[in-house]
Amino acid sequence: MAVGLALVGLCVLALLPGRTSVTVATPALVLVAPGLVAGLLGGRVAAVVAAAAAALALDLVFIEPYGTLDVHLVDDVVALL
């Protein structure tokens, strides 16, 4: 479980400098990887925890308005699903 959460944090830190120059789809796709790795290494529960953390990080860090759980565009809702 800790591996998945750590990977979510690393992905967010890696993508943060370019968040204004890429679409929401890029971090959404990158944040799938921690869930996959967590699932392979830790099982189903670890994958679900990593996926929830990734969705929360995507919403808070990469979807405007930043730092809130508000989603104003339909495209961003699709990216969260």
C-alpha positions in Angstrom: 0.0 0.0 0.0 2.8 2.4 0.9 4.5 1.8 -2.5 1.3 2.9 -4.3 1.0 6.0 -2.2 4.7 6.8 -2.7 4.4 6.4 -6.4 1.4 8.7 -6.5 3.4 11.3 -4.7 6.4 10.9 -7.0 4.1 11.2 -10.1 2.5 14.3 -8.8 5.9 15.9 -8.0 7.2 15.0 -11.5 4.2 16.4 -13.3 3.7 19.5 -11.2 6.0 21.8 -13.0 4.3 21.3 -16.3 0.7 21.3 -15.1 -0.2 24.5 -17.0 1.3 23.2 -20.3 -0.4 19.8 -20.6 -4.0 18.7 -20.7 -5.7 16.9 -17.8 -5.4 13.6 -19.7 -1.6 13.4 -19.3 -1.6 13.3 -15.5 -4.7 11.2 -15.5 -2.9 8.5 -17.6 0.4 8.8 -15.6 -1.5 8.4 -12.3 -2.9 5.0 -13.5 0.6 3.5 -13.1 0.8 3.7 -9.3 -2.5 1.7 -9.1 -1.1 -0.9 -11.4 2.1 -1.3 -9.5 0.3 -1.3 -6.2 -2.0 -4.0 -7.4 0.9 -6.2 -8.6 2.9 -5.8 -5.5 0.3 -5.4 -2.8 -3.0 -6.9 -4.1 -6.5 -5.6 -4.6 -6.7 -3.4 -1.4 -3.4 -1.6 -2.2 -4.6 -1.0 -5.7 -7.9 0.5 -4.6 -6.1 2.8 -2.0 -3.6 3.9 -4.7 -6.3 4.6 -7.2 -8.3 6.6 -4.7 -5.2 8.6 -3.8 -4.4 9.2 -7.5 -8.0 10.4 -8.2 -7.8 12.8 -5.2 -4.4 14.1 -6.3 -5.6 14.5 -9.8 -8.5 16.6 -8.7 -6.6 18.7 -6.1 -3.5 19.3 -8.1 -4.3 19.1 -11.9 -7.9 20.2 -12.3 -8.8 23.9 -12.0 -9.6 25.4 -9.6 -6.5 24.0 -8.0 -6.7 22.9 -4.3 -10.4 22.2 -4.3 -12.6 19.3 -5.1 -14.7 21.3 -7.5 -14.9 20.2 -11.1 -16.4 22.6 -13.6 -15.8 20.9 -17.0 -17.4 17.7 -18.2 -14.1 16.7 -19.7 -12.5 16.8 -16.3 -15.2 14.6 -14.8 -14.5 12.1 -17.6 -10.8 12.2 -16.7 -11.6 11.5 -13.0 -13.6 8.4 -14.0 
